[in-house]
């Protein structure tokens, strides 16, 4: 008898500003449901991507999946979150520290990069603003 493993939860994230810098907005998509977060303050697109990563982590942790991946289109944020590069600024170091603190109780299996056109959260955010 073959044992069926539960599917790993995939959680997509994207953040942006209107204008840049400006008001931050975030979308997270998990299990086919888009979650939108507004009133996150002001900042740059990079700040928005970091907030999106943390919101995706929060959504994934709340869904109580055995394993989960976080998927976004910001190569800089993905590389830093995976430890593949080092922060080049105090701002990036602060964002990384906040992410690491939030992830300590329950880490994703991996943080993955995807092209913007395949990022379900980016697609949801674009549709919302169309």
C-alpha positions as CSV (number, residue, x, y, z in Angstrom):
1,X,0.0,0.0,0.0
2,X,1.4,3.4,-1.0
3,X,1.4,6.1,1.6
4,X,-0.1,9.4,0.3
5,X,1.8,12.4,1.6
6,X,-0.2,15.6,2.1
7,X,0.5,18.3,-0.4
8,X,2.7,21.1,0.7
9,X,0.9,24.4,1.1
10,X,2.1,27.0,-1.4
11,X,1.6,30.6,-0.3
12,X,2.2,33.4,-2.8
13,X,3.1,36.9,-1.8
14,X,3.5,40.3,-3.4
15,X,3.7,43.9,-2.2
16,X,3.8,47.3,-3.8
17,X,3.4,51.0,-3.3
18,X,1.2,53.6,-4.9
19,X,3.2,55.6,-5.9
20,X,6.8,54.4,-5.1
21,X,7.6,55.5,-2.4
22,X,4.1,55.7,-1.2
23,X,1.2,53.7,0.5
24,X,2.1,50.0,0.9
25,X,-0.4,47.3,-0.1
26,X,0.1,43.6,0.0
27,X,-1.6,40.5,-1.4
28,X,-1.2,36.9,-0.2
29,X,-2.8,33.9,-2.0
30,X,-3.1,30.6,-0.2
31,X,-5.4,27.7,-1.1
32,X,-7.0,29.8,-3.9
33,X,-8.0,32.6,-1.6
34,X,-6.6,36.1,-2.0
35,X,-5.9,38.0,1.2
36,X,-5.4,41.8,0.8
37,X,-3.7,44.0,3.4
38,X,-3.9,47.7,3.4
39,X,-3.0,50.5,5.8
40,X,0.5,49.1,6.2
41,X,2.1,52.5,6.3
42,X,4.3,54.1,3.7
43,X,7.6,53.0,2.2
44,X,9.2,51.7,-1.0
45,X,8.4,48.7,-3.1
46,X,11.2,46.8,-1.3
47,X,9.6,47.6,2.0
48,X,6.3,46.4,0.6
49,X,7.9,43.1,-0.6
50,X,9.3,42.5,2.9
51,X,5.9,43.2,4.5
52,X,4.3,40.8,2.0
53,X,6.8,38.0,2.9
54,X,5.9,38.5,6.6
55,X,2.1,38.6,5.9
56,X,2.5,35.4,3.8
57,X,4.3,33.8,6.7
58,X,1.5,34.8,9.1
59,X,-1.2,33.4,6.8
60,X,0.7,30.1,6.3
61,X,1.3,29.7,10.0
62,X,-2.4,30.3,10.7
63,X,-3.4,27.6,8.2
64,X,-1.5,25.0,10.3
65,X,-0.1,23.1,7.3
66,X,2.5,20.5,8.1
67,X,4.8,22.1,5.5
68,X,4.6,25.3,3.5
69,X,6.5,27.2,0.9
70,X,6.4,31.0,0.5
71,X,6.6,32.1,-3.2
72,X,7.3,35.7,-4.4
73,X,8.8,37.6,-7.3
74,X,11.3,39.8,-5.4
75,X,14.6,38.1,-6.1
76,X,16.3,40.4,-3.5
77,X,13.9,39.5,-0.7
78,X,13.9,35.7,-1.6
79,X,17.8,35.6,-1.7
80,X,18.1,37.4,1.7
81,X,15.3,35.3,3.3
82,X,17.1,32.2,2.2
83,X,20.5,33.4,3.4
84,X,21.9,33.3,-0.2
85,X,23.0,36.9,0.1
86,X,23.8,39.4,2.8
87,X,21.9,42.6,3.5
88,X,23.4,45.6,1.7
89,X,21.8,48.2,3.9
90,X,20.6,48.8,7.5
91,X,17.0,48.8,6.2
92,X,17.4,45.3,4.6
93,X,19.1,44.0,7.7
94,X,16.2,45.3,9.8
95,X,13.6,43.7,7.5
96,X,15.5,40.4,7.6
97,X,15.7,40.4,11.4
98,X,11.9,41.0,11.7
99,X,11.3,38.2,9.2
100,X,13.6,35.8,11.1
101,X,11.9,36.6,14.4
102,X,8.5,36.0,12.9
103,X,9.6,32.7,11.3
104,X,11.3,31.3,14.5
105,X,8.3,29.5,15.8
106,X,7.4,27.9,12.4
107,X,9.7,28.2,9.4
108,X,8.7,27.7,5.7
109,X,10.3,24.7,4.0
110,X,11.6,27.2,1.5
111,X,11.2,30.7,0.2
112,X,11.0,30.4,-3.6
113,X,11.3,32.9,-6.4
114,X,8.8,32.9,-9.3
115,X,8.5,35.3,-12.3
116,X,6.0,38.1,-11.8
117,X,3.6,36.6,-14.4
118,X,3.4,33.4,-12.4
119,X,3.0,35.1,-9.0
120,X,-0.7,34.5,-8.0
121,X,-0.5,37.3,-5.4
122,X,0.9,39.7,-7.9
123,X,-1.9,38.8,-10.4
124,X,-4.5,39.3,-7.6
125,X,-3.0,42.7,-6.7
126,X,-2.9,43.9,-10.3
127,X,-6.6,42.8,-10.9
128,X,-7.7,44.5,-7.7
129,X,-6.1,47.8,-8.9
130,X,-7.3,47.5,-12.5
